[in-house]
Amino acid sequence: MVDHHWLIYGKDGEFVPNLDKFGFVYLITNLKNGKGYIGCKQYLVLRKMNEVESNWKTYMGSSKWLLKDIEKIGKEYFKFEIIAEYKNRRSLRYYELYYQMKFNVLSAVLEGTDEPAYYNSRVGGKFFRPVESYQDPEYRKNLSKNAKKQWSDPEGRKKLMNNENRHVHTKRDPITGKFIKENVQAK
């Protein structure tokens, strides 16, 4: 019998904690809009010079916007997943920051909107969501170069022409970074 709401990331399997580890990095996903939150939690905390179990079993994140949404639409509309466990505080904090930066939690937006894709308002407790957006000129140049290359290749052009009457809906997996595509016939 499970006495917590955590699952194994990507497998929806029951999470069995290794309490010899220090803590875990997690992803909480709003199932209604796809918005996520990446954070970390430790298993034990120091209380009056004694180590006691933290509230990790019932923990729902530290973002006030995430907690408001959980209260508003209900916990059942959120998925709580453990990405990985770590043996010490240093590794735990490092990998929390690693995953937050890898998935651009401060600048990613939900597809087709300007709404942030993550509830995170800072990473590593220090770096905040930017006030203005910035796009690297090198990125734009490479994007343009790749598009020209694909269009000049007969096979690439054929692919582009065949997809003219289709819309592709994509959703990015926040951990692997891979796109999940769904083709929909245009109306």
Secondary structure as GFF3:
##gff-version 3
##sequence-region A 1 187
A	DSSP	beta_strand	7	8	.	.	.	ID=ss1
A	DSSP	beta_strand	23	30	.	.	.	ID=ss2
A	DSSP	beta_strand	36	42	.	.	.	ID=ss3
A	DSSP	beta_strand	44	47	.	.	.	ID=ss4
A	DSSP	beta_strand	50	53	.	.	.	ID=ss5
A	DSSP	alpha_helix	64	73	.	.	.	ID=ss6
A	DSSP	three_ten_helix	75	77	.	.	.	ID=ss7
A	DSSP	beta_strand	78	86	.	.	.	ID=ss8
A	DSSP	alpha_helix	89	102	.	.	.	ID=ss9
A	DSSP	beta_strand	122	123	.	.	.	ID=ss10
A	DSSP	beta_strand	127	128	.	.	.	ID=ss11
A	DSSP	alpha_helix	137	152	.	.	.	ID=ss12
A	DSSP	alpha_helix	154	162	.	.	.	ID=ss13
A	DSSP	beta_strand	166	172	.	.	.	ID=ss14
A	DSSP	beta_strand	179	185	.	.	.	ID=ss15
###
